[in-house]
Amino acid sequence: DNAADGVVVPPPPSNASSDRDHPRPAFQGGTVSLNAAFFSTVLLVSRIKSNATSYLFVSSVVTLFAFYPASRHNIAGSYP
């Protein structure tokens, strides 16, 4: 057996749990990537002449990068 060789193999679980028993945790991190996204947004907005266009661009980027991970997690939890 493997125990004689010094290798211990744990037994398989008696009843396998599904993803519904252990849902995925929400995305909590990403500070560096979020900062990089906002930095690149500021660089791109600095090239735009119109204030209204700049405002719309920054607003859409904030919505995309700040709120998308949480909403994606909620959708993934609702529809397995």
Protein Blocks (a to p, Z undefined) as FASTA:
>chain_A
ZZlnopacddddfbdcdfklmccdddfbhmlmmmmmmmmmmmmmmmpmblklmmmmmmmm
mmmmmmmmmmmmmmmmmmZZ
